[in-house]
Structure formats: structure tokens, C-alpha cells
Amino acid sequence: ISGSTELASEPADTDEFLVSDAGTLKRLDYSLIKSSSDVVKLNETTHSSDVASISIDGHHTSDYDIYDYIIDGFAVSADSNAIRVRVNMGGSAKTTSDYKNAGSDAYRSSSGHTLGASGDWNQSYFRPNGNWGSPRNTSVRRGYLLVRLVNPLSTTQYKTGFYFNTYENHDNSQYVSHTGGWQYGASEGTAVSGLTFYLSSSGNFTSYRVRLYGVK
């Protein structure tokens, strides 16, 4: 069948196969044999050139209630750059001052450690790593960030989720861990189409891999 048209993507649920059922040919929908995993990777975006922001958009469907955005191996080009996050609606990042986040930070240095609270109220972003500078060493010291988004297609609730972030500060003086929750408290009648990640000051992402997973 090498001369036939190639199906270059996953079959649709209604695509059909011919099978022999004890010698009798029958048709079979793909929906009956495809994987039914509750966690599915929907997108992967890797670093190809340095960028000031990363937008992952257009992958939310009614198939999933929860979405995990995972950035691993990230580094930046300038000191004192913290990651900030905005929700996308209709493909564009929302910049209104309606974001809130609250959580806890832990810092460890050669001289001791500190545990404290962190958060923001009515900012134009939420901060999953406070104001500590993201790592600059792209070979051995990189950062990891998980942002969870819950019910992005809801038209009756504010959009919310949580975050976890861990990395070594840009000057290698502190090892940092952040965890907390966030909310975008506006436009509850509009679905969220994705997330945009950007930096608090000048500079670019010089290394990253972003994976998006849908969770049932």
C-alpha cells in the first residue's frame, strides 16, 4: 500500500479499520483501540533562538479540565530576571491588573536558610519565583517551573491554579524553591487559550523546553 495516501497524524475517533473477526471482515472505529490515558502531552516547544517571551496557545479543549505547563532547563541572558506569567485570551496575553498570587519561598545559601511568605495583589502578572534572578549558566545550572491551570474553558469562574519553581539564583549565591497558588480575577466569561511567560527586565530566555499536558 506504499502508493496510497499517507495519514500523517493520529487518526480521528471515527476513522475505521478492517479487522477479521473469526474470519468475518468487520469495521472498527479508532476510538475503540486508541490509548485512554488520563494524562496526555499536547504540545512541546524547545529553544531554537533566544526570545524575550514564550507563548503556548491554542491547545485547550473540553477533553481536559487541568493543564500542566512544564518548563525545564531554563536559563536567561541577564541578571536579576524573574519569570512572570499571564493568561492568554483569544491568543493574546491579558495585561490588566487583576492577578493575585500567594505562596511560600525557601532560600538556602552557604551561611544558612530562610523560609518566608511571598505574593502579589492586583498586579498585571503573577510571579512563580518572586524577584530572585533566574539562572544564567546554560550548561549545568538551569531552572524548572511547573504552572497548573484549572478549568481554562470555564465561562462562570475566575481562572486559577498553582505553581512550583526551583533553581539556583543567577549569581549562584542562593538555591531557591517557590510554591503557591494564583488567580486571574477578571473576564470570568472568557475562556483562557494559553499562557505567556516573560521576564521582569531586559534579557531573553536562552534555554528552555516547554511541555503542555492535559489531565482528565
KAHU-V293210 format. One record per pair of residues at least 4 apart in sequence whose ideal C-beta (glycine too) atoms are under 7 Angstrom apart, sorted by sequence separation. I is the first residue (numbers start at 1). J is the second residue. If there is no record, write none. Layout:
i=I j=J
i=I j=J
This chain:
i=7 j=11
i=11 j=15
i=20 j=24
i=28 j=32
i=30 j=34
i=88 j=92
i=137 j=141
i=138 j=142
i=168 j=172
i=169 j=173
i=199 j=203
i=20 j=25
i=21 j=26
i=28 j=33
i=76 j=81
i=88 j=93
i=89 j=94
i=108 j=113
i=129 j=134
i=169 j=174
i=107 j=113
i=120 j=126
i=135 j=141
i=151 j=157
i=18 j=25
i=19 j=26
i=60 j=67
i=86 j=93
i=87 j=94
i=106 j=113
i=107 j=114
i=120 j=127
i=135 j=142
i=152 j=159
i=168 j=175
i=169 j=176
i=86 j=94
i=135 j=143
i=18 j=27
i=19 j=28
i=86 j=95
i=106 j=115
i=134 j=143
i=167 j=176
i=149 j=159
i=150 j=160
i=166 j=176
i=16 j=27
i=17 j=28
i=45 j=56
i=104 j=115
i=105 j=116
i=150 j=161
i=166 j=177
i=16 j=28
i=104 j=116
i=118 j=130
i=149 j=161
i=16 j=29
i=17 j=30
i=43 j=56
i=56 j=69
i=104 j=117
i=105 j=118
i=148 j=161
i=165 j=178
i=104 j=118
i=147 j=161
i=148 j=162
i=14 j=29
i=15 j=30
i=103 j=118
i=164 j=179
i=13 j=29
i=43 j=59
i=103 j=119
i=147 j=163
i=163 j=179
i=13 j=30
i=42 j=59
i=102 j=119
i=128 j=145
i=146 j=163
i=163 j=180
i=12 j=30
i=13 j=31
i=101 j=119
i=146 j=164
i=162 j=180
i=11 j=30
i=101 j=120
i=128 j=147
i=162 j=181
i=163 j=182
i=100 j=120
i=145 j=165
i=162 j=182
i=99 j=120
i=100 j=121
i=160 j=181
i=161 j=182
i=100 j=122
i=143 j=165
i=144 j=166
i=160 j=182
i=144 j=167
i=160 j=183
i=98 j=122
i=99 j=123
i=143 j=167
i=97 j=122
i=99 j=124
i=101 j=126
i=105 j=130
i=158 j=183
i=159 j=184
i=97 j=123
i=99 j=125
i=101 j=127
i=158 j=184
i=50 j=77
i=97 j=124
i=99 j=126
i=141 j=168
i=158 j=185
i=96 j=124
i=95 j=124
i=158 j=188
i=57 j=88
i=141 j=172
i=157 j=188
i=135 j=167
i=156 j=188
i=55 j=88
i=134 j=167
i=135 j=168
i=159 j=192
i=57 j=91
i=136 j=170
i=155 j=189
i=128 j=163
i=135 j=170
i=129 j=165
i=133 j=169
i=134 j=170
i=155 j=191
i=128 j=165
i=132 j=169
i=133 j=170
i=55 j=93
i=153 j=191
i=86 j=125
i=152 j=191
i=85 j=125
i=152 j=192
i=84 j=125
i=85 j=126
i=132 j=174
i=84 j=127
i=85 j=128
i=149 j=192
i=132 j=176
i=82 j=127
i=83 j=128
i=83 j=129
i=149 j=195
i=82 j=129
i=129 j=176
i=82 j=130
i=130 j=178
i=147 j=195
i=82 j=131
i=129 j=178
i=82 j=132
i=128 j=178
i=82 j=133
i=83 j=134
i=81 j=133
i=82 j=134
i=80 j=133
i=81 j=134
i=79 j=133
i=126 j=182
i=79 j=136
i=76 j=134
i=75 j=134
i=74 j=134
i=75 j=135
i=76 j=136
i=118 j=178
i=75 j=136
i=119 j=180
i=75 j=137
i=83 j=145
i=85 j=147
i=118 j=180
i=75 j=138
i=109 j=173
i=109 j=174
i=142 j=207
i=108 j=174
i=75 j=142
i=107 j=174
i=108 j=175
i=74 j=142
i=75 j=143
i=138 j=206
i=73 j=142
i=74 j=143
i=107 j=176
i=131 j=200
i=138 j=207
i=74 j=145
i=105 j=176
i=106 j=177
i=72 j=144
i=87 j=159
i=105 j=178
i=71 j=145
i=103 j=178
i=104 j=179
i=70 j=146
i=103 j=179
i=104 j=180
i=103 j=180
i=68 j=146
i=69 j=147
i=102 j=180
i=103 j=181
i=101 j=180
i=102 j=181
i=68 j=148
i=69 j=149
i=101 j=181
i=101 j=182
i=66 j=148
i=67 j=149
i=100 j=182
i=99 j=182
i=100 j=183
i=66 j=150
i=65 j=150
i=67 j=152
i=99 j=184
i=100 j=185
i=65 j=151
i=98 j=184
i=98 j=185
i=98 j=186
i=80 j=170
i=94 j=184
i=96 j=186
i=62 j=153
i=79 j=170
i=60 j=152
i=60 j=153
i=94 j=187
i=87 j=184
i=89 j=187
i=89 j=190
i=91 j=193
i=89 j=192
i=90 j=193
i=93 j=196
i=88 j=192
i=89 j=193
i=87 j=192
i=88 j=193
i=88 j=194
i=88 j=195
i=87 j=195
i=88 j=196
i=85 j=195
i=86 j=196
i=85 j=197
i=83 j=197
i=84 j=198
i=83 j=199
i=84 j=200
i=81 j=199
i=82 j=200
i=81 j=200
i=81 j=201
i=80 j=201
i=81 j=203
i=76 j=199
i=78 j=201
i=78 j=202
i=78 j=203
i=69 j=195
i=71 j=197
i=77 j=203
i=76 j=203
i=77 j=204
i=76 j=204
i=76 j=205
i=77 j=206
i=76 j=206
i=74 j=205
i=75 j=206
i=60 j=192
i=75 j=207
i=60 j=193
i=74 j=207
i=73 j=207
i=74 j=208
i=58 j=193
i=59 j=194
i=73 j=208
i=57 j=193
i=58 j=194
i=73 j=209
i=57 j=194
i=71 j=208
i=72 j=209
i=56 j=194
i=55 j=194
i=56 j=195
i=71 j=210
i=55 j=196
i=69 j=210
i=70 j=211
i=53 j=196
i=54 j=197
i=69 j=212
i=53 j=197
i=53 j=198
i=67 j=212
i=68 j=213
i=52 j=198
i=52 j=199
i=67 j=214
i=68 j=215
i=66 j=215
i=64 j=214
i=54 j=205
i=63 j=214
i=64 j=215
i=65 j=216
i=52 j=204
i=64 j=216
i=51 j=204
i=59 j=212
i=50 j=204
i=51 j=205
i=54 j=208
i=56 j=210
i=50 j=205
i=50 j=206
i=54 j=210
i=56 j=212
i=47 j=205
i=47 j=207
i=47 j=208
i=47 j=209
i=46 j=209
i=45 j=210
i=44 j=211
i=43 j=212
i=41 j=211
i=42 j=212
i=42 j=213
i=41 j=213
i=42 j=214
i=40 j=213
i=39 j=213
i=40 j=214
i=39 j=215
i=38 j=215
i=38 j=216
